[in-house]
Amino acid sequence: MSHFEKVTFEQWRDDCGVRGLPDAELREWFDAIRLPQQGTAGSAGCDFFMPFNLNFEAGSTFRIATGVRWVTDAEEPGDRDKVLLIMPRSGLGFKYGIRLSNTVGVIDADYCDADNQGHIIISMVNPSNKTIELPEGKAFAQGIVVKYEIPEGAGSDESRRGGFGSTGR
């Protein structure tokens, strides 16, 4: 069975993009990170929550280091034929047009084995002419686990080496 867990503090600190703050203050932010959760019992997706306050400037792009990784169990039958799809929360998209830079994030089952500990970093675009406040703890994206099938003859025996965006390099 797959599950969410935090990456190490060191990995999050290196990826979060915040410079000049003491580790003790960054550690408080890291400790407050919430793992993704369903909003309701009928929700298909699990909400990702803001790890810090962000004034998302109009017309800008921002990378959010979630502090979270999605872990699958290679020994569990069926776990390697799942993918985690990341999308913005519908309210942010509908109200403000906020979207992911890559439209939909695809987190492969073996991404948790990547050099960056499988850290899910979500890049979002604010195409509106308004600065949008995203407070710490606000749900801003959602992940949906989906089963998939590889067509016969299209499989690969290659192992993942790098992190985000490394497949095929």
C-alpha positions as CSV (number, residue, x, y, z in Angstrom):
1,M,0.0,0.0,0.0
2,S,1.3,3.4,-0.9
3,H,1.6,6.3,1.6
4,F,2.8,9.8,2.2
5,E,5.7,10.7,4.4
6,K,8.1,13.7,4.9
7,V,11.4,14.0,3.3
8,T,14.3,14.8,5.7
9,F,14.6,18.3,7.0
10,E,17.9,18.7,5.2
11,Q,16.3,17.8,1.8
12,W,13.4,20.2,2.4
13,R,15.8,23.0,3.6
14,D,17.9,22.6,0.4
15,D,14.9,22.6,-1.9
16,C,12.6,25.2,-0.2
17,G,14.4,28.2,-1.7
18,V,14.3,30.2,1.5
19,R,17.8,31.7,2.2
20,G,19.1,33.6,5.1
21,L,16.9,32.2,7.9
22,P,18.4,30.2,10.7
23,D,17.9,26.4,10.6
24,A,15.9,26.7,13.9
25,E,13.2,28.8,12.2
26,L,13.1,26.7,9.1
27,R,12.8,23.6,11.3
28,E,9.6,25.1,12.9
29,W,8.2,25.4,9.4
30,F,9.3,21.9,8.5
31,D,7.8,20.4,11.7
32,A,4.4,22.1,10.9
33,I,4.2,20.5,7.4
34,R,1.0,18.4,7.1
35,L,0.9,15.2,5.1
36,P,-1.7,15.2,2.3
37,Q,-5.2,14.2,3.4
38,Q,-8.6,13.7,1.8
39,G,-10.9,16.7,2.4
40,T,-14.0,14.5,2.7
41,A,-14.6,10.8,2.7
42,G,-15.8,11.0,-1.0
43,S,-12.8,13.0,-2.3
44,A,-10.8,11.3,-4.9
45,G,-7.7,13.5,-4.2
46,C,-5.6,14.1,-1.2
47,D,-5.0,17.8,-0.5
48,F,-1.4,19.2,-0.3
49,F,-1.0,22.1,2.2
50,M,1.1,25.2,2.1
51,P,4.2,24.8,4.2
52,F,4.5,28.6,4.7
53,N,2.7,31.8,4.0
54,L,3.0,33.0,0.4
55,N,1.8,36.2,-1.4
56,F,1.6,34.7,-4.9
57,E,2.3,37.8,-7.0
58,A,0.3,38.4,-10.2
59,G,1.9,37.0,-13.3
60,S,4.5,35.0,-11.4
61,T,5.6,31.4,-11.1
62,F,6.5,29.9,-7.8
63,R,7.9,26.5,-6.8
64,I,6.5,25.1,-3.5
65,A,8.7,22.5,-1.8
66,T,6.0,20.5,-0.1
67,G,8.3,18.5,2.2
68,V,6.3,15.4,1.2
69,R,7.2,12.2,-0.8
70,W,4.9,9.5,-2.0
71,V,6.2,6.0,-1.2
72,T,5.1,2.8,-3.0
73,D,6.1,-0.7,-1.9
74,A,7.8,-2.6,-4.8
75,E,7.1,-5.9,-3.0
76,E,3.3,-5.2,-2.8
77,P,1.5,-6.6,-5.8
78,G,0.1,-3.8,-7.9
79,D,1.9,-1.0,-6.2
80,R,4.3,-0.4,-9.1
81,D,1.4,0.1,-11.6
82,K,0.2,3.2,-9.8
83,V,1.0,6.9,-10.5
84,L,0.3,10.0,-8.4
85,L,-1.2,12.8,-10.4
86,I,-0.9,16.4,-9.0
87,M,-3.4,19.1,-9.9
88,P,-4.2,22.5,-8.5
89,R,-7.3,22.7,-6.2
90,S,-10.3,23.4,-8.4
91,G,-11.2,26.6,-6.4
92,L,-7.8,28.2,-7.1
93,G,-8.1,27.3,-10.8
94,F,-11.7,28.4,-11.1
95,K,-11.4,31.7,-9.1
96,Y,-7.9,32.8,-10.2
97,G,-6.7,30.7,-13.1
98,I,-3.9,29.3,-11.0
99,R,-2.4,26.2,-12.6
100,L,0.6,24.0,-12.4
101,S,3.5,25.0,-14.6
102,N,3.5,21.5,-16.2
103,T,-0.3,21.3,-16.3
104,V,-0.5,18.0,-14.4
105,G,2.3,16.6,-12.3
106,V,3.1,12.9,-12.8
107,I,4.8,11.3,-9.8
108,D,6.0,7.8,-10.9
109,A,6.1,4.9,-8.5
110,D,9.9,4.9,-8.5
111,Y,10.2,8.6,-7.9
112,C,10.5,7.9,-4.2
113,D,13.9,6.3,-5.0
114,A,15.2,9.4,-6.7
115,D,18.3,11.3,-5.5
116,N,16.1,14.0,-4.0
117,Q,14.3,11.4,-1.8
118,G,11.2,11.8,-4.1
119,H,10.5,15.3,-2.8
120,I,7.3,16.6,-4.4
121,I,7.9,20.2,-5.5
122,I,4.9,21.8,-7.1
123,S,5.5,24.7,-9.6
124,M,2.5,26.9,-10.0
125,V,1.6,29.9,-12.2
126,N,-0.6,32.8,-11.2
127,P,-1.7,34.3,-14.6
128,S,-4.2,36.6,-12.9
129,N,-3.6,40.3,-12.3
130,K,-4.1,39.8,-8.5
131,T,-1.7,38.8,-5.8
132,I,-3.2,35.7,-4.2
133,E,-2.6,35.0,-0.5
134,L,-1.8,31.4,0.2
135,P,-1.5,31.1,4.0
136,E,0.4,28.3,5.8
137,G,-1.8,25.3,6.1
138,K,-4.1,26.2,3.1
139,A,-4.8,23.3,0.7
140,F,-3.4,24.5,-2.7
141,A,-3.0,21.3,-4.7
142,Q,-4.3,17.7,-4.7
143,G,-2.9,14.4,-5.6
144,I,-4.9,11.4,-7.0
145,V,-3.4,7.9,-7.1
146,V,-4.4,6.1,-10.4
147,K,-3.7,2.6,-11.6
148,Y,-2.3,2.4,-15.1
149,E,-1.2,-0.2,-17.7
150,I,1.8,-0.4,-20.0
151,P,1.0,-1.7,-23.4
152,E,2.7,-5.0,-24.3
153,G,6.2,-4.4,-25.8
154,A,6.4,-0.8,-24.5
155,G,8.0,-1.6,-21.1
156,S,11.4,-0.6,-19.8
157,D,14.0,-2.2,-17.5
158,E,15.8,1.1,-16.8
159,S,16.1,2.3,-13.2
160,R,15.6,5.9,-12.1
161,R,18.8,7.7,-11.3
162,G,17.9,11.4,-10.9
163,G,15.1,13.4,-9.4
164,F,12.5,15.7,-10.8
165,G,12.5,15.7,-14.6
166,S,15.3,13.2,-15.0
167,T,13.5,10.4,-17.0
168,G,15.2,10.1,-20.4
169,R,18.3,12.0,-19.5
